[in-house]
Amino acid sequence: MFFREGLVEAPARGDAPAIPLTGDASLDKHTRVALLREEREIARRFEGGKMWIYPAFAFTCYAIWLSFFPLAIMGWLNLPLAFVLSTVFAVGGYVTSHEAMHSNIGRPGSKTRWLNEWTGKVSTIIIVFPFSMARLMHLEHHYHCNHPEKDPDYPDRADGPWHAIYKTWLNRQPGVDGSIHIYKRILAEMGTKEAADSLKDTIRLQLIFLAVLFGMAWSGYAIEAALIWWLPRHIGLSYIRFYLSWAPHHPREERGRYTNTRLFKSRLGHIGSIGMETHFVHHLYPAIPSHRTKEAYYALRPVLEKRGVHCPEI
């Protein structure tokens, strides 16, 4: 299985909890403040870094993926290889867009802001999930992590890994109160122009997706369309949902800063789990990029353990 159920678990209810930031009166306030200060100083060392790798990956993969369509029509494409690469690009694209969602490639007002935005936009085209919608929903997830009504990812809650894989498929089916219905409700509750625009972007991208599939199928390239876009999109979405949404937040019962995300060990390793083994660090410090969370975890581990956080070997 992709996930070693029970191998590395967060502390169960009733175990010693992490020291809360506001704490109860019995905790020494100065200790809590000192620990937080030390934690932030360590985390700051891992912010930024070689962020050029994200736009480089995003634009390179997008260009290669686009080339598959004319190559397929001309009969010059190795279709099985294109299918595998398209699936990798679909999954990897979310990783690059994820950095853009948190403005880690370019902050608002910076010279690289345009690069941040375009990296995000091209990265999620394969999974037919416009960047504007992806960013809004992901930030809402951070604001309301594990809240049954306000966390857009809450529908991914499942009893175990096989159930989680099933839910990644079920939540995309018509008539099921899955992800898209939750997104629409949350967007309506937000009621902002940004929310309305993201919904329009979603409709436009889905229409383009359907037009390409229909056009290629009508022209005799249905298998090519399915293996270059349709199937990689669905496999990619399930993979992302499993590793980004379910695995680090299972069983979705806690909402505290140090308890809403857990550390886990994947059979596919840190890269195979798209860096989600240490997603816990990302929730603490979103400015730390994905490729540095594991390194940051081990640096933060001593101070986190002082807080009472369960910090296993990853």
ChimeraX attribute file (.defattr): number of C-alpha atoms within 10 A of each C-alpha:
attribute: neighborCount
match mode: 1-to-1
recipient: residues
	/A:1	9
	/A:2	17
	/A:3	21
	/A:4	15
	/A:5	14
	/A:6	9
	/A:7	9
	/A:8	18
	/A:9	17
	/A:10	21
	/A:11	16
	/A:12	8
	/A:13	9
	/A:14	6
	/A:15	10
	/A:16	12
	/A:17	16
	/A:18	19
	/A:19	19
	/A:20	14
	/A:21	15
	/A:22	10
	/A:23	12
	/A:24	10
	/A:25	7
	/A:26	6
	/A:27	12
	/A:28	10
	/A:29	14
	/A:30	9
	/A:31	13
	/A:32	18
	/A:33	13
	/A:34	11
	/A:35	18
	/A:36	16
	/A:37	12
	/A:38	14
	/A:39	18
	/A:40	14
	/A:41	12
	/A:42	16
	/A:43	20
	/A:44	13
	/A:45	12
	/A:46	19
	/A:47	18
	/A:48	14
	/A:49	14
	/A:50	11
	/A:51	17
	/A:52	10
	/A:53	12
	/A:54	25
	/A:55	24
	/A:56	13
	/A:57	17
	/A:58	24
	/A:59	17
	/A:60	12
	/A:61	21
	/A:62	21
	/A:63	11
	/A:64	14
	/A:65	19
	/A:66	13
	/A:67	12
	/A:68	22
	/A:69	20
	/A:70	11
	/A:71	13
	/A:72	17
	/A:73	15
	/A:74	9
	/A:75	10
	/A:76	10
	/A:77	16
	/A:78	11
	/A:79	17
	/A:80	12
	/A:81	12
	/A:82	21
	/A:83	22
	/A:84	14
	/A:85	17
	/A:86	27
	/A:87	26
	/A:88	16
	/A:89	26
	/A:90	29
	/A:91	24
	/A:92	21
	/A:93	28
	/A:94	28
	/A:95	25
	/A:96	28
	/A:97	27
	/A:98	24
	/A:99	24
	/A:100	26
	/A:101	25
	/A:102	18
	/A:103	20
	/A:104	20
	/A:105	29
	/A:106	19
	/A:107	15
	/A:108	11
	/A:109	8
	/A:110	11
	/A:111	10
	/A:112	13
	/A:113	17
	/A:114	15
	/A:115	17
	/A:116	26
	/A:117	21
	/A:118	16
	/A:119	27
	/A:120	30
	/A:121	21
	/A:122	21
	/A:123	31
	/A:124	27
	/A:125	20
	/A:126	28
	/A:127	25
	/A:128	22
	/A:129	22
	/A:130	24
	/A:131	26
	/A:132	21
	/A:133	20
	/A:134	21
	/A:135	21
	/A:136	18
	/A:137	21
	/A:138	18
	/A:139	15
	/A:140	16
	/A:141	18
	/A:142	17
	/A:143	12
	/A:144	18
	/A:145	25
	/A:146	25
	/A:147	17
	/A:148	14
	/A:149	13
	/A:150	18
	/A:151	21
	/A:152	29
	/A:153	27
	/A:154	22
	/A:155	19
	/A:156	25
	/A:157	22
	/A:158	20
	/A:159	11
	/A:160	15
	/A:161	18
	/A:162	13
	/A:163	12
	/A:164	22
	/A:165	18
	/A:166	15
	/A:167	21
	/A:168	26
	/A:169	15
	/A:170	16
	/A:171	18
	/A:172	17
	/A:173	13
	/A:174	10
	/A:175	9
	/A:176	11
	/A:177	13
	/A:178	21
	/A:179	18
	/A:180	15
	/A:181	16
	/A:182	19
	/A:183	21
	/A:184	15
	/A:185	14
	/A:186	19
	/A:187	20
	/A:188	13
	/A:189	11
	/A:190	12
	/A:191	11
	/A:192	11
	/A:193	10
	/A:194	14
	/A:195	21
	/A:196	15
	/A:197	13
	/A:198	21
	/A:199	18
	/A:200	15
	/A:201	17
	/A:202	18
	/A:203	15
	/A:204	13
	/A:205	17
	/A:206	17
	/A:207	13
	/A:208	13
	/A:209	18
	/A:210	12
	/A:211	12
	/A:212	15
	/A:213	20
	/A:214	15
	/A:215	14
	/A:216	18
	/A:217	15
	/A:218	10
	/A:219	10
	/A:220	12
	/A:221	16
	/A:222	16
	/A:223	13
	/A:224	22
	/A:225	22
	/A:226	16
	/A:227	19
	/A:228	26
	/A:229	25
	/A:230	22
	/A:231	16
	/A:232	24
	/A:233	25
	/A:234	19
	/A:235	18
	/A:236	22
	/A:237	22
	/A:238	22
	/A:239	20
	/A:240	21
	/A:241	19
	/A:242	25
	/A:243	23
	/A:244	20
	/A:245	25
	/A:246	26
	/A:247	31
	/A:248	23
	/A:249	27
	/A:250	22
	/A:251	17
	/A:252	22
	/A:253	16
	/A:254	17
	/A:255	14
	/A:256	14
	/A:257	14
	/A:258	22
	/A:259	18
	/A:260	22
	/A:261	29
	/A:262	27
	/A:263	23
	/A:264	26
	/A:265	24
	/A:266	23
	/A:267	11
	/A:268	13
	/A:269	15
	/A:270	17
	/A:271	11
	/A:272	13
	/A:273	21
	/A:274	21
	/A:275	21
	/A:276	27
	/A:277	25
	/A:278	26
	/A:279	26
	/A:280	23
	/A:281	26
	/A:282	21
	/A:283	17
	/A:284	16
	/A:285	17
	/A:286	20
	/A:287	20
	/A:288	23
	/A:289	27
	/A:290	19
	/A:291	18
	/A:292	18
	/A:293	25
	/A:294	21
	/A:295	12
	/A:296	22
	/A:297	22
	/A:298	16
	/A:299	16
	/A:300	19
	/A:301	17
	/A:302	13
	/A:303	16
	/A:304	21
	/A:305	14
	/A:306	14
	/A:307	20
	/A:308	16
	/A:309	20
	/A:310	21
	/A:311	20
	/A:312	14
	/A:313	9
	/A:314	15
